[in-house]
Amino acid sequence: MPSSQSWNSVGSKTSTSKPFPSSISGDTSSYSVEIEANLDNNKNVTNSKLTLQDIIKQGNNTQTRDLATSTDGGKTWIPTKDSEGKSILSSTQIAALYNGNKFNKSIKEQVEKTVKSNGGTDSQVKQLEKKSPTPTQNPTPTPGSDQKEEVTSEDLNVEQIKGDGRKWNKKGEIYVYPESIRNNGQDYIKFDIINFITSKIDKKKFTSLEEKNYKERQILASIILPIQPSITDRNTVNWGGDNELNPVQLAGYSLMSAGMDGKINDVSSVLSQLGTTVTKDENVKRAINLYIKQKGLSVQGLLSRFGGAIVNPNLELLFQGPTLRPFDFTFRLSPRSEGESTQVRSIIRAFKEAMAPQVSTGGLFLATPNVFNISYHTPGKEMHPSINRIKTCALQSCNVDYTPDGSYMTFNDDNRTMTSYNLTLQFSELEPVTSKDYFDNEVSTIPVDHIGY
């Protein structure tokens, strides 16, 4: 008959109060980790559960409350939910439970120490980390149920969903137009088709996402075309002008800030300055009174109409955020041989196929289309130094004009290839350009004599 084993570990929160907020409820001063395990006849752990508990001291009374459970030795945690189905732990507290954090390490040390001090072995400590069935007190809600659910970092740890689209040649297929561009020393633009990278939470910081490195992605296919006659780029950032902070608002902020921080002397100082400013001029006092009433009544222009002035808005243009750059390309493809005809058809198909959403196995999901690395090249150099660089892009629109000359004309080949095609592509960068694209930790990421992004 298999046997069960329980251990109990109690630790102080004093040494871990920084990564794990201790004031959850009541006068909390310590935590408890209850360790339950089933042992087979050879004393091997078959499944286990860790229960993190709050030890709440209120006067002479001591109570415990379950905070979270783990079935893999503390690698991942399922927070306890309240009566409304919400986690009783904040996102900051949940993050503190995960690997790499001081509190998580403290729990694991307590577990190991407790198991060994009660006759457990190193092997049993390691076996506690084997995944066990999810505890029944936190069942996964069924779709359509009224139970409220919070998204945790574990929920976001989903593997990228892949589609059952084309399996590109592992060596990377290369399509070229015109064929002479291979050896005539002409500058060219290159489109590399690669797989999209999903976002992952940086578990070392928990406040940012892991950086995506599209430059080292496997190239599924490459398309090489001549550089178009018109080459432009436009870098923009959002700056907003409707940002006011007038003296009345500023005084209110200063008063509230001082009050919330409990700085009584600062509160007195703000009030004293306000009183001095207002009492210096009786007309100023009346004007401020009119402005406050104007705001209270939601009436515009009273102060301007009757006082001939407005409260100084201290208007300032402030940074609002970056933008994503669009790029448009137009190519005239006029094949002059059977080989070029094949290349032109393959180029058009490659663009269309790469931008199409991929259907996952079973058809439950649509996976993200492929994306593109776009670059200008000149012979003898990796990148064209005198033309802008482009970050990884999504192809949003592919427009093909099969009769750009206004009439239907084909070659007399087996595929009836059109005599000319007009290909228009609209791309958008996946990420904004930032200073790190030029310098990272004071180290230049691109040669200083290149134009860059």
C-alpha positions as CSV (number, residue, x, y, z in Angstrom):
1,M,0.0,0.0,0.0
2,P,1.4,3.4,-0.9
3,S,1.9,5.7,2.1
4,S,1.5,9.5,2.4
5,Q,3.9,11.9,4.0
6,S,3.4,15.5,5.3
7,W,6.0,17.9,6.3
8,N,5.6,21.5,7.5
9,S,8.0,24.4,7.1
10,V,7.7,27.8,8.8
11,G,9.8,30.8,7.8
12,S,10.0,34.5,8.7
13,K,9.0,37.1,6.1
14,T,11.4,39.6,7.6
15,S,14.3,38.7,5.4
16,T,12.1,38.5,2.3
17,S,9.8,41.5,2.7
18,K,11.5,43.3,-0.2
19,P,10.6,40.9,-3.1
20,F,7.4,39.7,-1.5
21,P,5.0,42.3,0.1
22,S,4.3,41.0,3.6
23,S,1.2,43.0,4.4
24,I,-1.4,40.8,2.8
25,S,-3.9,41.1,5.6
26,G,-3.8,41.6,9.3
27,D,-0.5,41.7,11.2
28,T,1.4,39.1,9.1
29,S,4.8,38.2,10.3
30,S,5.6,34.8,8.8
31,Y,4.6,32.3,6.2
32,S,4.2,28.5,6.3
33,V,4.8,25.9,3.5
34,E,2.9,22.7,4.0
35,I,4.4,19.8,2.0
36,E,2.2,16.8,1.1
37,A,3.4,13.8,-0.8
38,N,2.4,10.2,-1.7
39,L,5.2,7.7,-1.4
40,D,5.3,4.3,-3.1
41,N,6.7,1.1,-1.6
42,N,10.2,2.2,-2.5
43,K,9.7,5.6,-0.8
44,N,9.6,7.4,-4.1
45,V,7.4,10.5,-4.4
46,T,4.6,9.8,-6.9
47,N,2.8,13.2,-6.6
48,S,3.1,16.1,-4.3
49,K,1.6,19.5,-3.4
50,L,3.1,22.6,-1.7
51,T,0.7,24.9,0.1
52,L,1.9,28.4,0.9
53,Q,0.0,29.8,3.9
54,D,-0.2,33.2,5.6
55,I,0.3,33.2,9.3
56,I,-1.8,36.1,10.6
57,K,-1.3,37.3,14.2
58,Q,-4.0,39.5,15.6
59,G,-3.4,40.1,19.3
60,N,-3.3,36.7,21.0
61,N,-5.0,34.9,18.0
62,T,-3.2,33.2,15.2
63,Q,-4.8,32.2,12.0
64,T,-3.6,30.7,8.7
65,R,-4.8,31.2,5.2
66,D,-3.9,29.4,2.0
67,L,-2.2,31.8,-0.5
68,A,-1.1,29.5,-3.3
69,T,-0.4,25.9,-4.2
70,S,2.3,24.3,-6.3
71,T,2.4,20.8,-7.8
72,D,6.0,20.9,-9.2
73,G,8.0,21.7,-6.1
74,G,7.6,25.5,-6.3
75,K,8.4,26.1,-10.0
76,T,4.9,27.4,-10.7
77,W,2.1,28.4,-8.4
78,I,-1.7,28.6,-8.6
79,P,-3.0,31.5,-6.4
80,T,-5.9,30.9,-4.1
81,K,-9.1,32.7,-5.3
82,D,-11.6,34.6,-3.2
83,S,-15.4,34.2,-3.3
84,E,-15.6,36.3,-6.5
85,G,-13.0,34.1,-8.3
86,K,-10.2,36.7,-8.1
87,S,-6.7,35.9,-7.0
88,I,-6.1,37.0,-3.4
89,L,-2.5,37.8,-4.4
90,S,-1.5,40.8,-6.5
91,S,0.5,40.4,-9.7
92,T,3.6,41.6,-7.8
93,Q,3.2,38.9,-5.2
94,I,2.6,36.2,-7.8
95,A,5.7,37.3,-9.7
96,A,7.7,36.9,-6.4
97,L,6.8,33.3,-6.3
98,Y,8.6,32.4,-9.5
99,N,12.1,31.1,-10.2
100,G,14.9,33.6,-9.9
101,N,13.2,35.7,-7.1
102,K,14.5,35.9,-3.6
103,F,11.3,34.7,-2.0
104,N,11.0,31.7,-4.3
105,K,14.6,30.7,-3.4
106,S,13.7,31.1,0.3
107,I,10.7,28.8,-0.1
108,K,12.8,26.1,-1.8
109,E,15.5,26.2,0.8
110,Q,12.8,25.9,3.5
111,V,11.3,22.9,1.7
112,E,14.6,21.1,1.3
113,K,15.6,21.8,4.9
114,T,12.3,20.6,6.3
115,V,12.1,17.4,4.2
116,K,15.7,16.4,5.2
117,S,15.2,17.2,8.9
118,N,12.2,14.8,8.9
119,G,14.0,11.9,7.4
120,G,13.5,12.8,3.7
121,T,16.3,12.3,1.1
122,D,17.9,14.4,-1.6
123,S,16.1,12.1,-4.1
124,Q,12.7,12.9,-2.6
125,V,13.4,16.6,-2.7
126,K,14.1,16.4,-6.4
127,Q,11.0,14.2,-7.0
128,L,8.8,16.9,-5.4
129,E,9.5,18.9,-8.6
130,K,7.8,16.4,-10.9
131,K,4.6,17.8,-12.1
132,S,1.5,16.4,-10.4
133,P,-2.2,16.8,-11.2
134,T,-3.6,20.3,-10.6
135,P,-5.2,20.7,-7.1
136,T,-8.9,20.5,-7.2
137,Q,-9.6,23.6,-5.2
138,N,-8.6,25.7,-8.2
139,P,-10.4,24.1,-11.1
140,T,-10.0,25.5,-14.6
141,P,-13.3,27.4,-15.4
142,T,-15.3,26.0,-18.3
143,P,-15.9,28.2,-21.3
144,G,-19.0,30.4,-20.8
145,S,-19.0,30.1,-17.0
146,D,-19.5,33.1,-14.8
147,Q,-16.3,32.5,-12.9
148,K,-13.9,35.4,-13.1
149,E,-10.3,34.6,-14.1
150,E,-7.1,36.5,-14.0
151,V,-4.3,36.2,-16.5
152,T,-1.1,35.1,-14.8
153,S,2.4,34.8,-16.1
154,E,1.9,31.0,-16.3
155,D,-1.0,31.6,-18.6
156,L,1.2,33.7,-20.9
157,N,3.8,30.9,-21.1
158,V,2.1,29.3,-24.1
159,E,4.2,27.8,-26.9
160,Q,3.9,29.5,-30.2
161,I,1.1,28.0,-32.3
162,K,2.3,26.9,-35.7
163,G,0.4,26.5,-38.9
164,D,0.5,23.6,-41.4
165,G,1.6,25.9,-44.2
166,R,4.5,25.4,-46.7
167,K,7.6,23.7,-45.5
168,W,10.2,25.8,-47.1
169,N,13.5,24.4,-48.3
170,K,15.9,24.3,-45.3
171,K,18.7,25.8,-47.3
172,G,16.6,28.8,-48.1
173,E,15.2,29.2,-51.6
174,I,16.4,32.3,-53.5
175,Y,14.3,34.0,-56.2
176,V,16.1,36.6,-58.4
177,Y,14.8,39.1,-61.0
178,P,16.3,40.0,-63.4
179,E,18.7,37.0,-63.8
180,S,21.5,39.4,-64.8
181,I,21.6,40.9,-61.3
182,R,23.5,37.8,-60.1
183,N,26.7,38.8,-61.7
184,N,26.5,42.4,-63.1
185,G,27.5,44.2,-59.9
186,Q,24.2,46.0,-59.6
187,D,22.9,47.2,-56.2
188,Y,19.8,45.3,-55.1
189,I,17.1,45.1,-52.4
190,K,16.6,41.8,-50.6
191,F,13.5,40.4,-48.9
192,D,14.2,37.5,-46.5
193,I,11.1,35.5,-45.4
194,I,11.4,34.4,-41.8
195,N,9.1,33.1,-39.0
196,F,7.3,35.4,-36.6
197,I,8.5,35.5,-33.0
198,T,5.9,35.6,-30.2
199,S,6.4,37.7,-27.1
200,K,7.8,36.2,-23.8
201,I,7.9,37.7,-20.4
202,D,11.4,38.4,-19.1
203,K,11.4,36.3,-16.0
204,K,14.5,38.0,-14.7
205,K,12.7,41.4,-14.6
206,F,8.9,40.6,-14.9
207,T,8.4,44.2,-16.0
208,S,9.5,43.8,-19.6
209,L,9.4,41.4,-22.5
210,E,12.3,39.4,-23.8
211,E,14.1,41.0,-26.7
212,K,13.3,39.4,-30.1
213,N,16.3,38.7,-32.3
214,Y,14.9,38.5,-35.9
215,K,18.4,38.8,-37.4
216,E,19.4,35.3,-36.4
217,R,16.2,33.6,-37.5
218,Q,16.5,30.9,-40.2
219,I,15.8,32.3,-43.6
220,L,13.0,30.4,-45.3
221,A,13.4,32.1,-48.7
222,S,15.0,35.2,-50.2
223,I,13.8,37.5,-53.0
224,I,16.3,39.7,-54.7
225,L,15.0,42.6,-56.9
226,P,16.5,45.7,-58.4
227,I,16.3,48.9,-56.3
228,Q,13.2,50.9,-57.2
229,P,13.6,54.4,-58.7
230,S,12.0,56.1,-55.6
231,I,13.6,55.4,-52.2
232,T,12.1,57.2,-49.2
233,D,11.7,56.7,-45.5
234,R,10.0,58.8,-42.8
235,N,10.8,58.6,-39.1
236,T,8.1,60.1,-36.9
237,V,7.3,60.2,-33.2
238,N,4.1,61.4,-31.4
239,W,4.3,64.6,-29.5
240,G,1.1,66.0,-28.0
241,G,0.3,69.7,-27.5
242,D,-2.8,69.5,-25.4
243,N,-0.9,69.3,-22.1
244,E,-1.7,71.9,-19.5
245,L,-0.7,72.4,-15.9
246,N,-1.9,75.8,-14.7
247,P,-0.9,77.3,-11.3
248,V,-4.2,76.3,-9.6
249,Q,-3.8,72.6,-10.7
250,L,-0.1,72.7,-9.7
251,A,-1.0,74.0,-6.3
252,G,-3.6,71.3,-5.9
253,Y,-1.1,68.6,-6.9
254,S,1.5,70.0,-4.5
255,L,-1.1,70.0,-1.7
256,M,-2.3,66.5,-2.4
257,S,1.2,65.1,-2.8
258,A,2.4,66.6,0.5
259,G,-0.8,65.3,2.3
260,M,-0.4,61.8,0.9
261,D,3.2,61.7,2.0
262,G,2.3,62.8,5.5
263,K,4.6,65.8,5.3
264,I,2.7,68.3,7.4
265,N,5.4,71.0,7.1
266,D,5.1,70.9,3.3
267,V,1.3,71.2,3.5
268,S,1.6,74.3,5.6
269,S,4.2,75.7,3.3
270,V,2.0,75.2,0.2
271,L,-1.0,76.8,2.0
272,S,1.2,79.7,3.2
273,Q,2.4,80.4,-0.3
274,L,-1.1,80.2,-1.7
275,G,-2.3,82.6,0.9
276,T,0.5,85.1,0.3
277,T,-0.1,85.0,-3.5
278,V,-3.9,85.5,-3.2
279,T,-3.9,88.2,-0.5
280,K,-1.3,90.4,-2.3
281,D,-3.9,91.6,-4.7
282,E,-7.7,91.6,-4.1
283,N,-8.4,91.5,-7.8
284,V,-6.3,88.3,-8.1
285,K,-8.4,86.8,-5.3
286,R,-11.6,87.6,-7.3
287,A,-10.2,86.2,-10.5
288,I,-9.2,82.9,-8.9
289,N,-12.6,82.7,-7.3
290,L,-14.3,83.3,-10.7
291,Y,-12.0,80.6,-12.3
292,I,-13.0,78.1,-9.6
293,K,-16.7,78.8,-10.1
294,Q,-16.3,78.6,-13.9
295,K,-14.9,75.1,-13.5
296,G,-17.6,74.1,-11.0
297,L,-20.4,75.2,-13.3
298,S,-18.7,73.8,-16.4
299,V,-19.0,77.2,-18.1
300,Q,-16.3,78.2,-20.5
301,G,-14.8,81.7,-20.9
302,L,-16.1,83.5,-17.7
303,L,-12.7,84.7,-16.7
304,S,-11.7,85.6,-20.2
305,R,-15.0,87.4,-20.8
306,F,-15.1,89.4,-17.6
307,G,-11.5,89.6,-16.5
308,G,-9.8,89.8,-19.9
309,A,-7.4,87.0,-19.1
310,I,-7.0,83.3,-18.7
311,V,-5.1,81.2,-16.1
312,N,-1.6,80.6,-17.5
313,P,-1.9,77.0,-18.9
314,N,1.9,76.4,-18.9
315,L,1.3,74.7,-22.3
316,E,4.1,72.4,-23.3
317,L,4.6,69.9,-26.2
318,L,5.2,66.5,-24.5
319,F,6.4,63.2,-25.9
320,Q,3.5,60.7,-26.4
321,G,5.2,57.7,-27.9
322,P,6.9,56.2,-31.0
323,T,5.3,55.2,-34.3
324,L,5.7,52.3,-36.6
325,R,7.1,53.1,-40.0
326,P,5.4,52.1,-43.2
327,F,7.3,51.2,-46.4
328,D,5.8,50.9,-49.9
329,F,7.5,49.3,-52.9
330,T,6.5,49.1,-56.5
331,F,8.3,46.8,-59.0
332,R,7.8,46.3,-62.7
333,L,8.5,42.7,-63.6
334,S,8.9,42.0,-67.3
335,P,10.4,38.6,-67.9
336,R,12.7,38.3,-71.0
337,S,13.3,34.5,-71.0
338,E,11.6,31.3,-69.8
339,G,13.9,31.2,-66.8
340,E,12.9,34.8,-65.8
341,S,9.2,33.9,-66.3
342,T,9.6,31.1,-63.8
343,Q,11.3,33.4,-61.3
344,V,8.7,36.2,-61.7
345,R,5.8,33.8,-61.0
346,S,7.7,32.3,-58.0
347,I,8.4,35.8,-56.6
348,I,4.8,36.8,-56.8
349,R,3.6,33.6,-55.2
350,A,6.3,33.7,-52.4
351,F,5.1,37.2,-51.3
352,K,1.4,36.1,-51.4
353,E,2.0,32.8,-49.6
354,A,4.3,34.3,-46.9
355,M,1.7,36.9,-46.0
356,A,-1.2,34.5,-45.7
357,P,-2.4,33.4,-42.2
358,Q,-1.5,29.8,-41.5
359,V,-4.1,27.2,-40.4
360,S,-3.1,25.2,-37.3
361,T,-3.4,21.5,-37.2
362,G,-7.1,20.7,-36.7
363,G,-8.2,24.2,-37.8
364,L,-8.7,25.6,-34.3
365,F,-6.4,28.5,-34.7
366,L,-5.0,30.8,-37.4
367,A,-1.2,31.2,-36.9
368,T,0.7,34.4,-37.6
369,P,2.0,34.8,-41.2
370,N,5.6,34.9,-42.0
371,V,7.4,38.2,-41.7
372,F,10.2,39.9,-43.7
373,N,13.7,41.2,-43.1
374,I,14.3,43.9,-45.8
375,S,17.7,45.2,-46.7
376,Y,19.6,47.2,-49.4
377,H,22.9,45.8,-50.6
378,T,25.8,46.9,-52.7
379,P,28.5,44.5,-53.9
380,G,31.4,44.1,-51.5
381,K,29.4,45.3,-48.4
382,E,27.0,43.5,-46.1
383,M,24.6,46.5,-46.1
384,H,24.3,49.6,-48.3
385,P,25.8,52.3,-46.1
386,S,24.1,55.2,-47.8
387,I,20.4,54.0,-47.8
388,N,18.2,53.6,-44.7
389,R,17.9,50.3,-42.8
390,I,14.6,48.7,-42.2
391,K,13.5,46.7,-39.1
392,T,11.6,43.4,-39.5
393,C,8.3,44.0,-41.3
394,A,4.9,42.5,-41.8
395,L,3.5,42.5,-45.4
396,Q,0.1,44.1,-45.1
397,S,-0.8,44.4,-48.7
398,C,0.3,42.8,-52.0
399,N,-1.3,44.2,-55.2
400,V,-0.6,42.7,-58.6
401,D,-1.5,44.4,-61.8
402,Y,-1.4,41.7,-64.5
403,T,-2.1,44.1,-67.4
404,P,0.0,47.2,-66.6
405,D,0.1,48.2,-70.2
406,G,-3.7,48.3,-70.5
407,S,-4.1,45.2,-72.6
408,Y,-4.0,41.4,-72.2
409,M,-0.7,40.1,-73.5
410,T,1.1,36.8,-72.8
411,F,4.1,34.9,-74.0
412,N,3.6,31.8,-76.0
413,D,5.1,29.5,-73.3
414,D,3.3,26.6,-71.6
415,N,2.3,28.8,-68.7
416,R,1.1,31.7,-70.8
417,T,3.2,34.1,-68.7
418,M,2.1,37.7,-68.8
419,T,4.5,40.0,-70.7
420,S,4.6,42.3,-67.6
421,Y,3.5,42.5,-64.0
422,N,3.2,45.5,-61.7
423,L,3.9,44.4,-58.1
424,T,3.0,46.9,-55.3
425,L,3.9,45.9,-51.7
426,Q,2.9,47.7,-48.4
427,F,5.0,46.8,-45.3
428,S,4.9,48.0,-41.8
429,E,7.7,47.5,-39.2
430,L,6.8,45.3,-36.2
431,E,8.7,47.4,-33.7
432,P,9.5,51.1,-33.4
433,V,13.0,52.5,-33.9
434,T,14.7,53.5,-30.6
435,S,18.1,54.7,-29.6
436,K,19.2,51.1,-28.9
437,D,19.1,50.5,-32.7
438,Y,22.0,52.9,-33.0
439,F,23.8,52.5,-29.7
440,D,23.4,49.8,-27.0
441,N,25.3,50.4,-23.7
442,E,27.3,53.1,-25.5
443,V,28.5,50.5,-28.1
444,S,27.5,51.3,-31.7
445,T,25.2,48.6,-33.1
446,I,25.8,49.8,-36.7
447,P,28.9,51.5,-38.3
448,V,28.9,55.2,-37.4
449,D,29.4,56.1,-41.1
450,H,26.2,54.4,-42.1
451,I,22.9,56.3,-42.3
452,G,21.1,53.6,-40.2
453,Y,17.4,53.6,-39.5
